[in-house]
Amino acid sequence: HNFLDIVKNYIHSPGNEKKFTSNSRYDFIIVGAGSSGSVLANRLSENKKWRILLLEAGYMPNFLNRIPLFVGYFQLTGYNWGYNVEPQKNACLGMVNHQCSWPRGRGLGGTSILNYMIHTRGNKFDYDKWTSLGNVGWSYADVLPYFKKSERFNVPGIKNSSYHNENGYLCVEHVPYHTKLATTFLNAGQELGYKIVDYNGQDQKGFSYIQVNMGHGKRCTGATAYLEQINRPNLEIITGARVTKILIDADKRAYGVEYIKDTVWKKVICSKEVLLSAGTIDSAKLLMLSGIGPKEHLEELNIPVIQDSKVGYSMYEHVGFLGLTFMVNQSESLLQSRLLFDPNVFLEYLLYKRGPISIPGGAEALAFISTKYAPDERPDVELLFVSGSLHSDNGQVLKRALRLSEDLYDTVYKPIEEQDAWSIWPIVQYPRSVGRLMLRSKDPFEPPKMDPNFFSHPADIEIILEGIKHAINISKTKAFQAYGSRLHDLKIPGCKQFEFASDDYWRCAIKHLPSMMNHEIGTAKMGARTDTYAVVDPQLRVYGIKALRVVDASIMPTMPIGHVNAGIYMIGEKAADMIKESWKSEL
Ligand SMILES: Cc1cc2nc3c(=O)[nH]c(=O)nc-3n(C[C@H](O)[C@H](O)[C@H](O)COP(=O)(O)OP(=O)(O)OC[C@H]3O[C@@H](n4cnc5c(N)ncnc54)[C@H](O)[C@@H]3O)c2cc1C
């Protein structure tokens, strides 16, 4: 044992008798200062009479976190919980041990400190569907005011639209710099007959530069937006505080939580509600550790069952394909070595917060399109445009963050290091494969078991395959041919038996190199009382338990189209209003 092991054992040893200290009273306790928890803490502390406690396991990230180009690096630090999915049968075959990583942010701001900042609200039919499933109050007309309330919108040309607002906390802007390749992507879209759209406005379908959570070239997180800008004596934030259990009394009422900070165990009590915002993985885990979950599963682990509930079921993720690389004959893509050795690039960012360093890890533009499989008018594929590829950092960050196997990287990507290329990630928008999250043991320090069952439904692969075909058509436009765009055709090891670019080759390639979008949702699904899989009601109250709500991505009953974070801020804003309404006699 080295010293760290000893410290770890001391903290984590389940045999250690817990000696609890301190015990102040709050009105509300919020667990997790991520995208949703930050909103809740801000909005609830607007009421000066309430005392709010926000507990966060991680710490405040340093200033480097705000530099968009470095987004990938933070996944390799302690600001990531470092989760991996269970070994997959049909996916992640090109990753070490067939396990894709599932990064989650640990720190003030939560996963919004690791994410690519892409701000998309989803399609209006997504929310109308939530209502039709029995979630009264969640139609598009109901949620639009909260999307607007959250944002400080500053995109020239779309600013005065009735879909946007300039006075919220969360910055929404365009990246202040675009490569010529990103502009070419938009031109290619128009050449193919698509419109350039504000995908957060009237029409989602079409092409656009990404709208991002960035203010003047710097990342905005849940914490920088909602916590840093306020200073209220009635809001207490404790970092480095890891919650291990929700305290629930004999009347099935949540009255506090148990947490550990600096090896000291604490219990803290509140008079009104416990609000879980620990994210799709950790909120579900905390519910189960506290006795709320599937009866047999909890009994197997000797956890006393307080409420039998389908926690951990209905877990969905957006998956796409990482391996579509197009080589170009001009020096226009983002190559890490070129950027790192160009002092002008640094100076431009330092002085003006502009230039290539303001691009979030190469993601620049996107398109929402419908393939022949789309069952309704919602787009069923997103094409995410990246002005680089998996080799553009010479294997230093992405390869490790994504757990790419040495064999795959060395065969397909090493030979093109230092060469210019762009890529498109085609992403299936309403995935059919459904996963499940379970506890591995009753030890709160052990990561849960996450099996997303990727591609267990064959439609997901077929839709991505259609997306690949659309992406290849884009590369053949006049706009992209001006750069001599050409598909990189080194075969993925494991797919060598198939003819390159045949449908079967792509099916095999998708299974080897899926892109995780890290949009996992649904483990504490919201639904009507008649929905046996629902964990929370449309007011986000946990069925069967009093004074406990879940307010984060885990309550989403179906996947919104695009990226999920804008929807999570919306959930935080809406939940805060619902909570204020519940306690309005006190306001
Ligand atoms: C690499 C990556 C890229 C992404 N890119 C995008 C993107 O471009 N656009 C987009 O819309 N979405 C993106 N996402 C997803 C999006 O950022 C997340 O879905 C969103 O931030 C989740 O918000 P949340 O409030 O549900 O949870 P989180 O933000 O994860 O917050 C949970 C918080 O709870 C804390 N916590 C957990 N357990 C405990 C405990 N036991 N005790 C105390 N605190 C605890 C965590 O440390 C964390 O701070 C990306 C995600 C990743 C990982």
PDBQT file of the ligand as one rigid body, heavy atoms in Angstrom, charges set to zero:
ROOT
HETATM    1  C1  LIG A 601     -17.543  15.473 -22.608  1.00  0.00    +0.000 C 
HETATM    2  C2  LIG A 601     -18.960  15.954 -22.557  1.00  0.00    +0.000 A 
HETATM    3  C3  LIG A 601     -19.430  16.807 -23.529  1.00  0.00    +0.000 A 
HETATM    4  C4  LIG A 601     -20.740  17.268 -23.475  1.00  0.00    +0.000 A 
HETATM    5  N1  LIG A 601     -21.132  18.188 -24.398  1.00  0.00    +0.000 NA
HETATM    6  C5  LIG A 601     -22.361  18.713 -24.312  1.00  0.00    +0.000 A 
HETATM    7  C6  LIG A 601     -22.745  19.771 -25.179  1.00  0.00    +0.000 A 
HETATM    8  O1  LIG A 601     -21.944  20.258 -25.987  1.00  0.00    +0.000 OA
HETATM    9  N2  LIG A 601     -24.011  20.253 -25.081  1.00  0.00    +0.000 N 
HETATM   10  C7  LIG A 601     -24.899  19.750 -24.180  1.00  0.00    +0.000 A 
HETATM   11  O2  LIG A 601     -26.047  20.194 -24.173  1.00  0.00    +0.000 OA
HETATM   12  N3  LIG A 601     -24.553  18.769 -23.325  1.00  0.00    +0.000 NA
HETATM   13  C8  LIG A 601     -23.299  18.267 -23.346  1.00  0.00    +0.000 A 
HETATM   14  N4  LIG A 601     -22.922  17.331 -22.441  1.00  0.00    +0.000 N 
HETATM   15  C9  LIG A 601     -23.911  16.882 -21.426  1.00  0.00    +0.000 C 
HETATM   16  C10 LIG A 601     -24.265  17.926 -20.365  1.00  0.00    +0.000 C 
HETATM   17  O3  LIG A 601     -23.177  18.734 -20.035  1.00  0.00    +0.000 OA
HETATM   18  C11 LIG A 601     -24.794  17.211 -19.107  1.00  0.00    +0.000 C 
HETATM   19  O4  LIG A 601     -25.868  16.399 -19.487  1.00  0.00    +0.000 OA
HETATM   20  C12 LIG A 601     -25.292  18.174 -18.033  1.00  0.00    +0.000 C 
HETATM   21  O5  LIG A 601     -24.279  19.057 -17.646  1.00  0.00    +0.000 OA
HETATM   22  C13 LIG A 601     -25.818  17.380 -16.832  1.00  0.00    +0.000 C 
HETATM   23  O6  LIG A 601     -26.382  18.238 -15.901  1.00  0.00    +0.000 OA
HETATM   24  P1  LIG A 601     -26.967  17.682 -14.525  1.00  0.00    +0.000 P 
HETATM   25  O7  LIG A 601     -27.371  18.867 -13.733  1.00  0.00    +0.000 OA
HETATM   26  O8  LIG A 601     -27.971  16.642 -14.813  1.00  0.00    +0.000 OA
HETATM   27  O9  LIG A 601     -25.748  16.939 -13.827  1.00  0.00    +0.000 OA
HETATM   28  P2  LIG A 601     -24.242  17.410 -13.580  1.00  0.00    +0.000 P 
HETATM   29  O10 LIG A 601     -23.955  18.692 -14.280  1.00  0.00    +0.000 OA
HETATM   30  O11 LIG A 601     -23.391  16.239 -13.885  1.00  0.00    +0.000 OA
HETATM   31  O12 LIG A 601     -24.197  17.738 -12.033  1.00  0.00    +0.000 OA
HETATM   32  C14 LIG A 601     -24.131  16.787 -11.015  1.00  0.00    +0.000 C 
HETATM   33  C15 LIG A 601     -23.291  17.351  -9.892  1.00  0.00    +0.000 C 
HETATM   34  O13 LIG A 601     -23.495  16.571  -8.735  1.00  0.00    +0.000 OA
HETATM   35  C16 LIG A 601     -22.247  16.312  -8.119  1.00  0.00    +0.000 C 
HETATM   36  N5  LIG A 601     -22.378  15.076  -7.365  1.00  0.00    +0.000 N 
HETATM   37  C17 LIG A 601     -22.553  13.829  -7.848  1.00  0.00    +0.000 A 
HETATM   38  N6  LIG A 601     -22.643  12.940  -6.837  1.00  0.00    +0.000 NA
HETATM   39  C18 LIG A 601     -22.534  13.649  -5.702  1.00  0.00    +0.000 A 
HETATM   40  C19 LIG A 601     -22.559  13.292  -4.326  1.00  0.00    +0.000 A 
HETATM   41  N7  LIG A 601     -22.711  12.028  -3.947  1.00  0.00    +0.000 N 
HETATM   42  N8  LIG A 601     -22.425  14.278  -3.396  1.00  0.00    +0.000 NA
HETATM   43  C20 LIG A 601     -22.268  15.583  -3.769  1.00  0.00    +0.000 A 
HETATM   44  N9  LIG A 601     -22.234  15.972  -5.064  1.00  0.00    +0.000 NA
HETATM   45  C21 LIG A 601     -22.373  15.011  -6.023  1.00  0.00    +0.000 A 
HETATM   46  C22 LIG A 601     -21.286  16.204  -9.278  1.00  0.00    +0.000 C 
HETATM   47  O14 LIG A 601     -19.944  16.392  -8.868  1.00  0.00    +0.000 OA
HETATM   48  C23 LIG A 601     -21.798  17.307 -10.176  1.00  0.00    +0.000 C 
HETATM   49  O15 LIG A 601     -21.213  18.556  -9.879  1.00  0.00    +0.000 OA
HETATM   50  C24 LIG A 601     -21.620  16.840 -22.449  1.00  0.00    +0.000 A 
HETATM   51  C25 LIG A 601     -21.148  15.978 -21.468  1.00  0.00    +0.000 A 
HETATM   52  C26 LIG A 601     -19.824  15.561 -21.501  1.00  0.00    +0.000 A 
HETATM   53  C27 LIG A 601     -19.322  14.654 -20.419  1.00  0.00    +0.000 C 
ENDROOT
TORSDOF 0
